[in-house]
Amino acid sequence: MIKRCIRLEWLFMLAALVIGLFAAAEPTGADPSGQLSTPDGKTPGQTQKVKVFILMGQSNMVGMGKISGGEGPAIVKANEFYFLVTSWCSGWEPNQCHYRVSKRLEGPWNPEPDGYLGDDTSFKSQSGYILTITGNKGSTYINISDRWKGGNTEAGSTYPWLPLQINGSTMLLQWYDRWYLDLEAGTWSATKP
């Protein structure tokens, strides 16, 4: 049985397990050949147009409408808003991550950031992925960042996992040496329950 509250160190193992379980499961609406899957479970028509949104981590975001100069994209939908988190292009030197908000994935997105995250270096890390944990009392959005050591991943690069606080169309990222996640409730706390 999973304890209701777990230490952050165990979250990595939990995420690996969940990813493994989902990777092994056949997706909803899978084509019998295993080539296509659809979120609504309906068989796709070969003549229908398909919208594809590609976000590639660690790449410059060329062609994202009027957004320029961002890399390390991570995207999440919270309530009625999509949040796109990126950092500025500064090589191996960290800078402050920022976010943009839209009610539709295809935009419009503001050309300038709607807000900034963390301290002036986003705790010496860059956005990478946002994991959503939903429970019976709410959802927690976990910002999974990468912290590179001059391109040498063997020299102590780390991956901070921090809770994002989302309220309406605003997002806040703060540093916590330790925080606690209640998987059943889908909530988190900075203090041990």
VOGU-3710 file (C-alpha; in Angstrom, 3 decimals, decimal comma):
1> mikrcirlew> 0,000/0,000/0,000  1,301/3,453/-0,894  1,583/5,803/2,040  -0,626/8,866/1,697  2,324/11,220/1,873  5,673/10,412/0,379  9,098/11,963/0,476  10,192/13,733/-2,676  13,004/11,205/-3,186  10,409/8,481/-3,756
11> lfmlaalvig> 8,597/10,546/-6,373  11,242/9,677/-8,980  10,655/5,960/-8,459  6,887/6,456/-8,557  7,095/8,424/-11,807  9,246/5,719/-13,409  6,724/3,080/-12,346  3,735/5,056/-13,667  5,477/5,774/-16,964  6,319/2,089/-17,296
21> lfaaaeptga> 2,718/1,046/-16,627  1,315/3,494/-19,164  3,918/2,535/-21,757  2,918/-1,121/-21,391  -0,829/-0,456/-21,617  -2,602/-0,233/-24,973  -3,798/3,349/-25,499  -7,503/4,165/-25,691  -8,817/3,994/-29,228  -5,766/2,149/-30,509
31> dpsgqlstpd> -5,859/1,046/-34,107  -5,605/-2,794/-34,272  -2,246/-2,396/-36,039  -0,998/-0,423/-33,031  -0,066/2,546/-35,199  -2,706/5,112/-34,197  -4,353/6,154/-30,972  -7,042/8,737/-30,380  -8,052/10,423/-27,128  -11,783/10,086/-27,898
41> gktpgqtqkv> -11,589/6,382/-28,777  -13,084/6,921/-32,267  -11,401/5,577/-35,355  -9,754/8,448/-37,228  -10,729/9,107/-40,850  -7,837/9,060/-43,291  -9,091/12,191/-45,034  -9,587/14,289/-41,900  -7,144/17,071/-41,080  -5,102/16,542/-37,944
51> kvfilmgqsn> -3,539/19,240/-35,760  -0,157/18,284/-34,374  1,619/20,310/-31,694  5,263/19,456/-31,272  7,246/20,699/-28,289  10,841/19,616/-28,365  12,835/20,082/-25,182  16,292/21,640/-25,455  15,547/23,222/-28,800  14,890/26,759/-29,870
61> mvgmgkisgg> 11,217/27,376/-30,455  11,280/28,575/-34,031  7,875/28,930/-35,594  5,782/29,263/-32,414  3,779/32,175/-33,758  5,245/35,433/-32,496  7,037/33,820/-29,560  10,785/33,935/-29,968  13,915/33,331/-27,960  12,633/30,462/-25,843
71> egpaivkane> 13,955/26,982/-25,181  13,264/24,114/-22,811  9,478/24,210/-23,311  7,061/22,583/-20,885  3,302/22,893/-21,203  0,379/22,139/-18,909  -3,348/22,799/-18,867  -4,797/23,889/-15,535  -8,523/24,551/-15,420  -9,308/26,688/-18,479
81> fyflvtswcs> -5,754/27,859/-19,256  -2,732/26,445/-21,050  0,621/27,481/-19,597  3,757/27,400/-21,741  6,933/27,569/-19,637  10,258/28,323/-21,343  13,621/29,899/-20,594  15,673/32,369/-22,599  18,440/31,035/-24,857  21,658/31,500/-22,858
91> gwepnqchyr> 23,695/28,376/-23,534  24,753/26,542/-20,378  24,130/29,557/-18,134  20,763/29,461/-16,332  18,306/32,333/-16,538  14,847/33,028/-15,187  12,122/30,845/-16,671  8,969/32,561/-17,776  5,489/31,554/-18,826  2,796/32,539/-21,249
101> vskrlegpwn> -0,920/31,828/-20,912  -3,592/31,052/-23,494  -7,093/29,610/-23,429  -6,304/27,624/-26,592  -3,260/25,483/-27,329  -2,899/27,052/-30,757  -2,924/30,538/-29,202  -2,936/33,390/-29,354  0,146/33,520/-27,085  1,561/36,829/-25,916
111> pepdgylgdd> 4,887/37,704/-27,587  6,219/38,780/-24,166  6,030/36,607/-21,033  2,961/36,828/-18,808  5,073/36,101/-15,737  8,388/34,823/-14,382  9,182/31,809/-12,197  11,468/31,422/-9,197  14,533/33,556/-8,582  16,633/35,227/-11,307
121> tsfksqsgyi> 17,938/31,800/-12,455  14,843/29,722/-11,622  16,991/28,072/-8,961  19,808/27,444/-11,470  17,591/25,274/-13,654  15,598/25,233/-16,868  12,084/23,966/-17,459  11,793/20,471/-18,847  8,411/18,920/-18,033  5,344/19,547/-15,888
131> ltitgnkgst> 3,835/16,472/-14,233  0,174/16,644/-13,161  -0,945/14,556/-10,165  -4,740/14,548/-9,786  -6,460/13,159/-6,719  -9,866/13,301/-5,064  -9,323/16,821/-3,648  -7,374/18,593/-6,373  -4,346/18,574/-8,638  -0,680/19,276/-8,048
141> yinisdrwkg> 1,511/20,498/-10,909  5,161/19,532/-10,504  7,784/21,491/-12,417  10,530/19,017/-13,349  13,553/21,102/-14,284  17,029/20,242/-15,417  20,171/21,716/-13,945  23,100/21,156/-16,307  26,722/21,408/-15,244  28,316/22,915/-18,362
151> gnteagstyp> 27,008/20,180/-20,616  28,600/17,420/-18,547  25,758/15,270/-17,240  28,205/13,076/-15,319  29,495/16,059/-13,309  26,520/16,346/-11,017  23,633/17,521/-13,181  20,396/17,309/-11,201  16,663/17,553/-11,756  14,791/19,683/-9,199
161> wlplqingst> 11,113/18,770/-8,758  9,098/21,658/-7,316  5,351/22,276/-6,984  3,906/24,997/-9,205  1,204/27,069/-7,582  -1,407/27,925/-10,208  -4,197/30,371/-9,455  -6,366/31,329/-12,422  -3,969/32,576/-15,109  -0,969/33,076/-12,808
171> mllqwydrwy> 1,776/30,672/-11,846  4,248/30,771/-8,939  7,390/28,706/-8,372  9,148/28,740/-5,002  12,055/26,726/-3,635  11,380/24,071/-0,993  14,169/21,946/0,471  11,496/19,380/1,220  7,801/19,157/0,412  5,151/16,465/0,726
181> ldleagtwsa> 2,714/15,085/-1,825  -0,582/13,428/-0,915  -1,229/11,139/-3,893  -4,760/10,232/-2,869  -5,841/13,852/-2,460  -3,689/15,251/-5,289  -2,450/18,000/-2,981  0,923/19,018/-1,562  2,242/20,718/1,552  5,510/22,363/2,590
191> tkp> 5,156/20,848/6,047  4,873/17,211/7,044  1,210/16,335/7,618
//
